[in-house]
Amino acid sequence: MAGIIGIAFGVFYAIYGLDGLPIYQKFVPAQSFEGWSRGLYGSVFVGFSVMLLLLGRLAIKKNDKELTKILLCGILAWLTFEAVVSVIYKVYINVAVDILLISFLSYPLLKSIRK
C-alpha cells in the first residue's frame, strides 16, 4: 500500500508540485517554501538511491535474479517517467542524463541477470 501511495504522490508532485497541496501553503512560510520543496525532493532522491545501492549490492551478491529484475524495473520506471516529464517541460538535457543513468545503473543488474 505504501508503494501505491508513493507512486500516486510522485505523479501528483510531478504535475502540481507542492503548490497543489494547500495545507503546505498554510503551514510553511512563503519565503522558505521553494527551498523546502527542493529539500524534500532531494531527500527522497537520497533515500531512494541508498535503497538502490543496498538492495542492488545484496541482489548481486546473492545472485538473486528476481530481486535484480525488480530493481531493474524500478529504475526503468523512475527514469522513464522522469524523462517523459522532462520532455513535457522541454528540459531535454535531463532526458540525456536519464538515458545515461539508465545505462549506468542497468549495466551491473543486466550483467548479474545474465550469469
C-alpha positions, -999 to +999 in steps of 0.1 A: +000+000+000+028+024+008+043+018-026+010+028-043+007+059-022+043+068-031+037+063-068+005+084-066+023+112-047+052+111-072+028+116-101+009+143-082+042+161-073+054+159-109+023+175-122+014+200-095+044+203-072+036+212-036+015+241-048-012+215-053-014+208-016-029+240+000-022+227+035+015+233+030+009+269+019-008+275+053+019+260+074+051+266+055+063+302+054+063+316+019+100+326+020+111+290+027+086+272+005+107+268-026+139+258-007+120+234+015+104+218-016+138+213-031+150+197+002+120+174+001+128+163-034+165+159-026+158+138+005+135+114-015+163+111-041+189+103-015+167+078+003+158+061-030+194+060-040+205+044-007+179+018-012+190+011-047+226+008-036+220-015-007+194-037-025+214-038-057+245-050-038+225-076-020+208-089-052+241-092-070+260-107-040+233-134-035+228-138-073+190-132-067+177-128-103+142-120-092+152-091-069+176-079-096+148-078-122+126-059-097+153-033-091+158-030-129+120-024-134+120+002-106+150+020-122+134+019-156+100+032-143+117+060-124+139+073-152+113+067-180+087+088-160+113+114-153+123+116-190+087+120-201+081+148-176+114+164-188+101+163-224+068+178-213+087+207-197+112+209-225+142+201-203+160+180-229+193+179-211+177+159-183+165+133-209+201+128-218+210+125-182+182+099-177+195+079-207+230+079-192+216+069-157+196+041-172+227+028-190+250+032-159+225+018-133+212-011-155+246-024-166+255-043-134+220-055-130+217-069-165+252-084-162+240-102-130+208-114-146+227-130-175+250-150-152 
